[in-house]
Amino acid sequence: MTINNIKSKIQDWPSIQKTVNQWKREGQQIVFTNGCFDILHYGHIHYLAEAKDLGDKLIIGLNSKNSVARLKGNHRPINDDKTRQYMLASLEMVDSVVIFEEDTPFELIQWILPNVLVKGGDYEINEIVGADLVLENGGEVKKLAFQKGYSTSKTEEKIRKAK
């Protein structure tokens, strides 16, 4: 993959909407997930590969640095927005990465209306932000299991203990 391929996957809101509209005209199934993706690890890779298996195109809504700090504390994110965007965009299973500033991806989900909304963890479907919107528009909402022992928080803890 070239740097231009990676850069082309990093989109702003107007460009992702155009891209999604084109994919939908082509009959592509759009899968959306979101997160901080601060320090990539096996759990992320496994989750994103599983998410990609649910459709044709995988879009990641990436929490901005300010959004991550509000959710996780001022010590996060460890990696800046550009680093996190490029790491995700370099993955084969990822078709697009778009940053959102809000605490939740609701407005972004509303903006692109994916066919499949995916979230990891122990959420109930009715607790997943945007689930009602996706379901009302004929889409699906899926939960994927976390890979035990893999999380950015555990990695961060391990680094701190190594000091």
C-alpha positions as a printed Julia matrix, in Angstrom:
163×3 Matrix{Float64}:
   0.0     0.0    0.0
   1.32    3.43  -0.94
   1.11    6.62   1.08
  -1.4     7.95  -1.46
  -3.63    4.91  -0.9
  -3.49    5.54   2.83
  -4.16    9.28   2.46
  -7.17    8.6    0.21
  -8.82    6.6    2.99
  -8.68    9.55   5.41
 -11.74   11.65   4.72
 -13.63   14.61   6.12
 -17.41   14.65   6.55
 -18.35   16.03   3.09
 -16.02   13.61   1.28
 -17.17   10.56   3.28
 -20.77   11.36   2.44
 -19.93   11.49  -1.29
 -17.92    8.26  -1.0
 -20.74    6.48   0.85
 -23.32    7.66  -1.68
 -21.15    6.25  -4.49
 -20.68    2.94  -2.67
 -24.43    2.69  -2.05
 -25.18    3.38  -5.75
 -22.82    0.47  -6.52
 -24.78   -1.78  -4.13
 -21.99   -2.0   -1.55
 -22.87   -2.88   2.06
 -21.48   -0.16   4.33
 -20.26   -1.19   7.8
 -19.54    1.46  10.42
 -17.78    1.27  13.75
 -16.15    3.84  15.95
 -13.64    4.24  18.71
 -10.46    5.86  20.0
  -8.04    3.26  18.56
  -5.2     4.87  20.48
  -2.62    2.07  20.63
  -3.45   -0.61  18.06
  -3.29   -4.18  19.37
  -4.51   -7.67  18.49
  -7.97   -6.99  19.92
  -8.44   -4.06  17.53
  -7.19   -6.0   14.51
  -9.42   -8.98  15.27
 -12.44   -6.73  15.85
 -11.91   -4.72  12.65
 -11.42   -7.87  10.56
 -14.66   -9.3   11.98
 -16.45   -6.02  11.29
 -15.23   -5.99   7.68
 -16.63   -9.51   7.22
 -20.11   -8.06   7.8
 -20.13   -6.03   4.59
 -18.21   -4.66   1.64
 -16.83   -1.38   2.96
 -15.67   -0.6    6.5
 -15.74    2.98   7.78
 -14.2     3.9   11.1
 -15.44    6.92  12.99
 -12.41    8.01  14.99
 -12.83   10.05  18.17
 -10.8    13.25  17.91
  -8.1    13.95  20.49
 -10.45   16.3   22.35
 -13.23   13.71  22.33
 -10.85   11.02  23.62
  -9.61   13.32  26.4
 -13.19   14.02  27.51
 -14.0    10.29  27.54
 -10.74    8.81  28.88
  -9.04   11.65  30.75
  -6.42   14.26  29.91
  -3.65   11.63  29.69
  -5.26   10.22  26.53
  -4.95    9.84  23.66
  -1.35    8.76  23.69
  -1.11    9.01  19.89
  -2.23   12.15  18.08
  -5.08   12.27  15.56
  -2.84   12.03  12.51
  -0.99    8.97  13.84
  -4.23    7.19  14.71
  -5.78    8.05  11.32
  -2.76    6.77   9.39
  -2.45    3.58  11.47
  -6.09    2.71  10.79
  -6.02    3.76   7.13
  -2.99    1.55   6.52
  -4.99   -1.56   7.46
  -6.23   -3.58   4.51
  -9.69   -4.15   6.0
 -10.35   -0.43   6.55
 -11.85    1.47   3.63
 -12.22    4.89   5.23
 -11.43    6.79   8.44
 -13.27    9.95   9.46
 -12.75   11.94  12.67
 -15.6    13.22  14.79
 -15.33   15.83  17.54
 -18.42   14.92  19.55
 -18.48   12.48  22.48
 -20.57   10.03  20.45
 -20.69    9.26  16.73
 -24.46    9.85  16.49
 -24.22   12.8   14.08
 -21.7    10.94  11.9
 -23.92    7.86  11.81
 -26.83   10.11  10.85
 -24.62   11.69   8.16
 -23.69    8.41   6.44
 -26.5     5.97   7.46
 -24.53    2.71   7.28
 -26.15   -0.62   6.45
 -24.46   -2.25   9.44
 -23.5    -0.62  12.73
 -20.94   -2.58  14.76
 -19.82   -2.15  18.34
 -17.64   -4.27  20.56
 -18.13   -5.2   24.16
 -20.95   -5.88  26.51
 -23.44   -3.35  25.2
 -27.08   -4.18  24.72
 -28.32   -3.19  21.26
 -30.48   -0.41  22.74
 -27.34    1.05  24.43
 -25.4     1.38  21.17
 -25.37    4.98  19.97
 -27.16    5.25  16.64
 -28.68    1.76  16.78
 -32.25    3.02  16.63
 -31.44    5.21  13.62
 -29.75    2.4   11.69
 -32.55   -0.06  12.5
 -35.26    2.48  11.5
 -33.53    2.82   8.13
 -33.5    -0.94   7.44
 -29.98   -1.6    8.65
 -28.53   -4.04  11.14
 -26.75   -3.6   14.46
 -24.15   -6.17  15.51
 -22.16   -6.7   18.69
 -18.71   -8.27  18.49
 -16.92   -9.81  21.44
 -13.76   -8.27  22.85
 -10.63  -10.4   22.78
  -9.86  -11.01  26.44
  -6.64   -9.53  27.74
  -6.28   -6.94  24.97
  -7.06   -3.29  25.56
  -5.31    0.04  25.29
  -5.85    0.57  29.02
  -4.06   -2.73  29.81
  -1.21   -1.77  27.46
  -0.94    1.65  29.09
  -0.91    0.02  32.55
   1.83   -2.4   31.47
   3.99    0.48  30.19
   3.57    2.41  33.44
   4.56   -0.62  35.52
   7.69   -1.11  33.4
   9.09    2.25  34.46
